[in-house]
Each structure stands twice: as C-alpha cells, then as structure tokens.
Amino acid sequence: MSFPGFSKILIAEEAVSTPLTKKAKAAWPDIAPQIVRNLADHELQLDMEPDPVAAGKRTLALGPNRGKFIRKCPGTMGLVCCNYWVIDLVEGCPIDCSYCILQGYLTDRRIRLATNINDLVDEIDAELAGGTQPVRVGTGELSDSLILDPQLGLAETLIDIFRTRPRATLELKTKTANIDSLLNLEPADNIVIGWSVNTPAIISSDERGASNLHDRLAAARQIVKHGWKVAFHFDPLVLHDRWEEGYRRVVDDIFSVAPPEKVAWISLGAFRFHPSLKQVIRDRFPMSDILNSEFVLCPDNKMRYVKPERLKLFRTLKNAIVAKAPSTPLYLCMEGIEIWESVFGGSPRGDKNLCQVFG
C-alpha cells in the first residue's frame, strides 16, 4: 500500500461530482468509497478503535467546508505573533509525529479535504480586498502542505490562485520530498516552499511517515535550482543526546543546499505541549524520549522547557544560523518578548529583516 495508506474513503453526497473527489477516487482505485449524507454522523465511529488517532489517519473524508477557510493564527496573549494566516483546506495529517498537537486538538481525527475550492477563492479575495499590508498565508498548520500532492495536485491549485494575488505570500510547508509537481511549474515571487526540519535522531524516533532529512534537503536543493524561494522551520526544537552538534549540522546542511539569498525566512520553536498531550505521547510513542526533560507549566497553559534550557536552544541555533546567513529573516514561534530580547537583544519590530514576516 502506498503512503498515505488510506483504507476508507467517505464522500459527502453533495461532493460526489467535484473535481477533487474525482481525483481522489482515481488516486485510490482499490478503495470503494462510501457515499454519506452527513460526514459528521460518522465521526464517532473511530472512538471504538484501539488507536483512534491512527485509525483516523487511514480515513479520507471529502466534503464542503461549512465554515471559514481562512483565519488568522490565533496566537496567545502575551506571546509575540508573526501575523500568519492559515488556510484550512485539509484538516488532519497522515504523518504521525509524537509531538503533534493535532492528536488532541482535532476532535474529528479523519483526514478531511474540503471540496468547495471556488468558495476558498472568493474568501481569499474578500480578505485581501481594501488592504495594503502584505499578508503571509499557509496551509501547514492543520496538515502537511504537500503530503497529498502526488495524488491530488493541491499545490498547483493553490499556487495558481496566489500567483495572481501578489499582495499575499503563500507558504507550502512540508516534511516530505513531494516536489515533482512544483518542478513543472513556473516559480512565483510570492510563493515559498518551506520545510520543517529536525535532527536525524528526532526524525527517526518521533516523525513516523515523514521523509528523512537527506530527502527533504535534496528536495529543497532541487526547488532552489528551479528558482523557488524556500524556508525552514526548526519546530519543535527538542533536547536530546548531542542536540547541539546535531542542530548545528542541520544548519550547515541547509546552507549547503540553499544560498542565503534564496531563504525567505527561518523559524525556531521549542517543544511545547498541552498537559493533556503527555499521556497521548506515552501511550502512542512508548519508545520516544521526547518527554525525558524538565518542563514547567507556563501562563499559556503549555508545558515548556525550563527557561535556561529554552534560551540555550534558541541561542545555539541563532548563533549557528547568523554565522551562515546574517541577513536571513529569523524569528521565534510562540515566545514572549522577554525571550525575544534575551535571544536577539530586541523585539521583532526593531529588526528590518523581519518586515516581510511581521508586516
């Protein structure tokens, strides 16, 4: 069975004849789809499974999105927000990472694909109407932006939408090497292909189903050669054996495949989680060492590394990156102004390199 390894496809009655549904049926011809009146009526069936999260990752549900497609990243009061906008075209991710917040965040564990693309286009235009500030949007919060691309070609659809809307910059963020469709497209100045990266040790132990680091960076090299801009996200940064050496080597590897002028931005985010996720990780990833550190409950109700360890992580990565690319925009994800000042000596508003990120 090819990855993603779906075993069930559910299709809402009103979505049967949509282009995305037809692509999905062609992509997985060995699965007889189940046509249903209401997708929500089938959500709770997964709760009967021994591992509902894993069962959800094997179920593809197609139907119209009844809510908003676009929302501003909610951020958290007291933390610095980078003004990212999120497009919810796909909800749920076939990749199975131990630290993934979606294991507890999404009540519907299936991989849900919205089929009403025309409504997405209308909503994008409504959000952009009348504004002048640049907008940065992405599809990588509730899923992996390229995980279904070989079968469904979602990247080309989104790129075609944003190519003619230069005020917005679209980032497609992935842990895969699924770039074949992108190599057949003309690059655009307002499209960025981003990779979440980590050390080989963490990828091997805690990112089931993701491409290894070598393949991700090989894909990034091809993308750069083709003329696209790229981005990299060290999130989550995880304390583990020989992490300093490991992350420095990842930085070296990044700039061996992508010259600084082709890197749109790099983000740093330390491992953090809601307390309820702790037992989920222990149950689903009993061999993972990701919880074997000292954590404290912070005001945003997230467990985080104690401050000295967090600062050491950020400063180590910041120094390694700045040594290679001093002008590349570099920012922290979901941290307060005190941490910003301790790591960078000031706030993001005072860094001219971050204008395109923070607006």
C-alpha positions as CSV (number, residue, x, y, z in Angstrom):
1,M,0.0,0.0,0.0
2,S,1.4,3.4,-0.9
3,F,1.6,6.3,1.5
4,P,-0.7,7.8,2.6
5,G,-2.2,4.3,3.4
6,F,-5.9,5.1,3.4
7,S,-8.2,2.1,4.0
8,K,-11.5,4.0,3.9
9,I,-12.9,7.0,1.8
10,L,-16.0,8.8,2.8
11,I,-17.7,11.2,0.4
12,A,-20.5,13.6,1.2
13,E,-23.4,13.3,-1.2
14,E,-23.0,16.9,-2.4
15,A,-19.3,16.5,-3.2
16,V,-19.5,13.4,-5.4
17,S,-19.1,15.2,-8.7
18,T,-16.4,17.7,-7.6
19,P,-13.0,17.7,-9.3
20,L,-11.2,16.9,-6.1
21,T,-13.5,13.9,-5.4
22,K,-12.9,12.6,-8.9
23,K,-9.1,12.9,-8.3
24,A,-9.3,11.1,-5.0
25,K,-11.3,8.2,-6.5
26,A,-8.7,7.9,-9.3
27,A,-5.8,8.0,-6.9
28,W,-7.1,5.2,-4.7
29,P,-9.0,3.0,-7.1
30,D,-8.8,-0.1,-4.8
31,I,-10.9,1.6,-2.1
32,A,-14.6,1.6,-2.7
33,P,-15.8,5.0,-1.4
34,Q,-18.7,5.2,0.9
35,I,-21.2,7.9,0.0
36,V,-22.8,9.5,3.1
37,R,-25.4,12.2,3.6
38,N,-23.6,13.8,6.5
39,L,-19.9,13.3,7.2
40,A,-20.4,14.3,10.9
41,D,-22.6,11.3,11.5
42,H,-19.5,9.1,11.1
43,E,-17.0,10.9,13.3
44,L,-17.5,9.0,16.5
45,Q,-17.0,5.5,14.9
46,L,-13.2,6.0,15.3
47,D,-13.6,6.2,19.1
48,M,-14.2,2.4,19.1
49,E,-10.7,1.8,17.6
50,P,-7.8,0.7,19.8
51,D,-5.9,3.8,18.5
52,P,-8.4,6.3,17.2
53,V,-5.7,8.7,16.1
54,A,-4.0,6.1,13.9
55,A,-7.4,4.9,12.5
56,G,-8.3,8.5,11.6
57,K,-5.1,8.8,9.6
58,R,-6.3,5.9,7.4
59,T,-9.7,7.6,6.7
60,L,-10.1,10.2,4.0
61,A,-13.3,12.3,4.2
62,L,-14.3,14.6,1.4
63,G,-17.0,17.3,1.6
64,P,-17.6,21.0,1.5
65,N,-16.1,23.3,4.2
66,R,-19.1,24.8,6.0
67,G,-17.0,27.3,7.9
68,K,-14.3,29.8,7.1
69,F,-11.3,28.7,5.0
70,I,-9.0,31.5,6.2
71,R,-8.3,32.5,9.7
72,K,-5.5,34.4,11.4
73,C,-3.2,32.2,13.5
74,P,-4.8,32.7,16.9
75,G,-1.5,33.2,18.8
76,T,-1.7,33.5,22.5
77,M,-2.0,36.6,24.7
78,G,1.4,37.7,26.0
79,L,3.3,35.9,23.2
80,V,4.7,37.5,20.0
81,C,2.7,36.6,16.9
82,C,4.1,36.7,13.4
83,N,0.8,37.6,11.8
84,Y,0.5,34.3,9.9
85,W,-2.8,33.5,8.2
86,V,-3.9,29.9,7.9
87,I,-5.9,28.2,5.1
88,D,-7.8,25.2,6.3
89,L,-8.1,23.2,3.0
90,V,-7.0,19.9,4.6
91,E,-7.5,19.0,8.2
92,G,-5.5,16.2,9.7
93,C,-2.2,14.7,8.7
94,P,-1.2,11.2,7.6
95,I,2.3,11.8,9.0
96,D,2.4,10.6,12.6
97,C,4.6,12.8,14.8
98,S,4.8,12.1,18.6
99,Y,4.7,15.8,19.5
100,C,1.8,16.7,17.1
101,I,-0.8,18.9,18.7
102,L,-3.4,17.6,16.3
103,Q,-3.6,14.4,18.3
104,G,-5.5,16.3,21.0
105,Y,-6.6,19.4,19.1
106,L,-8.8,17.9,16.4
107,T,-12.0,16.2,17.6
108,D,-12.5,14.8,14.1
109,R,-9.5,12.6,13.6
110,R,-10.1,11.8,9.9
111,I,-8.1,13.4,7.1
112,R,-10.7,15.9,5.9
113,L,-10.5,17.5,2.5
114,A,-12.6,20.5,1.5
115,T,-14.0,20.1,-2.0
116,N,-15.5,23.6,-2.5
117,I,-12.4,25.3,-3.9
118,N,-14.4,28.1,-5.5
119,D,-15.6,29.3,-2.1
120,L,-11.9,29.4,-1.0
121,V,-11.0,31.7,-3.9
122,D,-13.9,34.0,-3.0
123,E,-12.9,34.1,0.6
124,I,-9.3,34.9,-0.3
125,D,-10.4,37.9,-2.4
126,A,-12.7,39.1,0.3
127,E,-9.8,39.0,2.9
128,L,-7.4,40.9,0.5
129,A,-10.0,43.5,-0.6
130,G,-9.2,47.0,0.5
131,G,-6.0,46.2,2.4
132,T,-2.5,47.4,1.6
133,Q,-0.2,45.5,4.0
134,P,1.5,42.3,2.8
135,V,-0.2,39.1,4.0
136,R,1.5,35.8,4.7
137,V,-0.6,32.6,4.5
138,G,0.0,28.9,4.6
139,T,-1.7,25.5,4.7
140,G,0.7,23.8,7.0
141,E,-0.9,24.2,10.4
142,L,-3.6,21.5,10.3
143,S,-1.9,19.2,7.8
144,D,1.2,18.8,5.7
145,S,1.0,21.1,2.7
146,L,2.4,18.5,0.2
147,I,1.5,15.1,1.7
148,L,-1.4,14.6,-0.7
149,D,0.2,16.4,-3.6
150,P,1.3,13.4,-5.7
151,Q,-2.3,12.2,-5.7
152,L,-4.4,15.4,-5.7
153,G,-2.2,18.2,-7.0
154,L,-3.3,20.7,-4.4
155,A,-0.1,22.7,-4.6
156,E,-0.6,23.6,-8.2
157,T,-4.2,24.7,-7.5
158,L,-3.1,26.9,-4.6
159,I,-0.2,28.4,-6.5
160,D,-2.4,29.2,-9.4
161,I,-4.7,31.1,-7.0
162,F,-2.0,33.1,-5.3
163,R,0.2,33.7,-8.4
164,T,-2.2,36.5,-9.5
165,R,-2.6,37.9,-5.9
166,P,0.9,39.4,-5.2
167,R,-0.1,41.1,-2.0
168,A,-0.3,37.7,-0.4
169,T,2.7,35.3,0.1
170,L,1.8,31.6,0.1
171,E,4.0,29.2,2.0
172,L,3.6,25.5,1.4
173,K,5.2,23.7,4.5
174,T,6.1,20.1,4.4
175,K,8.1,17.2,5.9
176,T,8.1,15.3,2.6
177,A,10.0,15.4,-0.6
178,N,6.9,15.6,-2.7
179,I,8.0,18.3,-5.1
180,D,7.6,16.7,-8.6
181,S,4.6,18.9,-9.5
182,L,6.4,22.0,-8.4
183,L,9.2,21.3,-10.8
184,N,6.7,21.5,-13.7
185,L,5.5,25.0,-12.6
186,E,7.0,28.5,-13.2
187,P,8.2,29.9,-9.9
188,A,6.5,33.0,-8.5
189,D,7.9,35.7,-6.3
190,N,5.1,35.3,-3.7
191,I,5.3,31.5,-3.3
192,V,7.7,30.0,-0.7
193,I,8.3,26.2,-0.3
194,G,9.0,25.5,3.4
195,W,10.4,22.5,5.2
196,S,10.1,21.5,8.8
197,V,13.5,20.2,9.8
198,N,15.0,18.4,12.8
199,T,18.0,16.2,13.5
200,P,18.0,12.7,12.0
201,A,17.7,11.3,15.5
202,I,14.4,13.1,16.2
203,I,13.1,12.4,12.7
204,S,13.8,8.7,13.1
205,S,12.2,8.3,16.6
206,D,9.4,10.8,16.5
207,E,8.2,11.6,12.9
208,R,6.7,8.4,11.6
209,G,5.9,8.6,7.9
210,A,7.9,11.7,7.2
211,S,10.8,11.9,4.8
212,N,14.2,11.7,6.3
213,L,16.4,14.8,6.5
214,H,18.5,13.9,3.5
215,D,15.5,13.6,1.2
216,R,13.9,16.8,2.5
217,L,17.1,18.8,1.8
218,A,17.7,17.1,-1.5
219,A,14.2,18.3,-2.5
220,A,15.0,21.8,-1.2
221,R,18.1,21.8,-3.4
222,Q,16.0,20.9,-6.5
223,I,13.4,23.6,-5.6
224,V,16.1,26.2,-5.3
225,K,17.7,25.2,-8.6
226,H,14.3,25.5,-10.2
227,G,14.0,29.1,-9.0
228,W,11.7,28.9,-6.0
229,K,12.3,30.6,-2.6
230,V,12.5,28.3,0.4
231,A,12.0,28.5,4.1
232,F,13.0,26.3,7.1
233,H,11.3,25.7,10.4
234,F,13.1,24.2,13.4
235,D,9.9,23.4,15.3
236,P,10.0,21.7,17.6
237,L,13.5,22.0,18.8
238,V,14.0,19.0,21.1
239,L,16.5,18.5,23.8
240,H,18.1,15.1,23.2
241,D,21.5,13.4,23.2
242,R,24.2,15.6,21.4
243,W,21.5,18.0,20.3
244,E,23.9,20.9,19.9
245,E,26.1,19.1,17.5
246,G,23.0,17.7,15.7
247,Y,21.3,21.0,15.1
248,R,24.5,22.8,14.0
249,R,25.0,20.1,11.4
250,V,21.4,20.6,10.2
251,V,22.1,24.3,9.8
252,D,25.3,23.5,7.8
253,D,23.3,21.1,5.6
254,I,20.6,23.7,4.9
255,F,23.0,26.3,3.6
256,S,24.8,23.6,1.6
257,V,21.6,23.3,-0.5
258,A,20.2,26.8,-0.3
259,P,22.2,30.0,-0.5
260,P,21.1,32.7,2.0
261,E,19.5,34.9,-0.7
262,K,17.1,32.1,-1.6
263,V,15.9,31.5,2.0
264,A,12.8,33.6,2.7
265,W,12.8,33.0,6.5
266,I,13.7,30.6,9.2
267,S,11.7,30.0,12.4
268,L,12.6,28.5,15.8
269,G,10.1,26.9,18.1
270,A,10.9,24.9,21.2
271,F,9.0,21.7,22.0
272,R,5.8,22.7,23.9
273,F,2.6,20.8,24.6
274,H,-0.7,21.0,26.4
275,P,-0.6,18.9,29.5
276,S,-3.3,16.5,28.1
277,L,-0.9,15.5,25.3
278,K,1.6,14.0,27.7
279,Q,-0.4,10.7,28.2
280,V,-1.2,10.6,24.5
281,I,2.5,10.6,23.7
282,R,3.3,8.0,26.3
283,D,0.5,5.7,25.0
284,R,1.2,6.1,21.3
285,F,5.0,6.5,21.3
286,P,6.3,4.4,24.3
287,M,9.8,4.3,22.9
288,S,10.1,8.1,22.5
289,D,12.4,10.0,24.8
290,I,10.8,13.4,23.9
291,L,9.3,13.8,27.4
292,N,12.6,13.0,29.3
293,S,13.4,16.6,30.2
294,E,12.3,19.1,32.8
295,F,9.1,21.0,31.8
296,V,7.2,23.8,33.5
297,L,3.5,24.9,33.1
298,C,3.5,28.4,31.6
299,P,0.8,31.1,31.6
300,D,-0.4,29.9,28.2
301,N,-1.2,26.5,29.7
302,K,1.6,24.9,27.7
303,M,4.3,22.7,29.1
304,R,7.7,24.1,28.1
305,Y,11.4,23.5,28.8
306,V,12.6,25.5,31.8
307,K,13.8,28.9,30.7
308,P,17.6,28.4,30.9
309,E,17.3,25.3,28.6
310,R,15.0,27.1,26.2
311,L,17.3,30.0,25.9
312,K,20.2,27.7,25.3
313,L,18.4,26.0,22.5
314,F,17.4,29.3,20.8
315,R,20.9,30.9,21.3
316,T,22.7,27.9,19.9
317,L,20.5,27.8,16.7
318,K,20.5,31.6,16.4
319,N,24.3,31.8,16.5
320,A,24.7,28.9,14.0
321,I,22.3,30.5,11.6
322,V,23.5,34.1,11.8
323,A,27.1,32.8,11.2
324,K,25.9,31.4,7.9
325,A,23.3,34.0,6.9
326,P,23.2,37.2,8.9
327,S,20.6,38.8,6.8
328,T,18.1,35.9,6.6
329,P,14.9,36.7,8.5
330,L,15.0,34.6,11.7
331,Y,12.1,34.5,14.2
332,L,10.8,32.7,17.2
333,C,7.5,30.9,17.2
334,M,5.1,31.4,20.2
335,E,7.5,33.1,22.6
336,G,7.2,36.2,24.7
337,I,9.0,39.5,24.3
338,E,11.4,38.7,27.3
339,I,12.7,35.6,25.4
340,W,13.0,37.6,22.2
341,E,15.1,40.2,24.0
342,S,17.3,37.6,25.7
343,V,18.0,35.8,22.4
344,F,18.1,38.7,19.9
345,G,18.7,41.8,22.0
346,G,15.4,43.4,21.0
347,S,11.9,42.9,19.7
348,P,11.0,41.7,16.1
349,R,9.6,45.2,15.3
350,G,13.1,46.6,15.5
351,D,14.6,44.1,13.0
352,K,14.4,45.3,9.4
353,N,14.9,41.7,8.2
354,L,11.6,40.7,9.7
355,C,9.4,43.3,7.9
356,Q,8.2,40.7,5.4
357,V,7.4,38.3,8.2
358,F,5.7,40.5,10.7
359,G,4.3,43.1,8.4
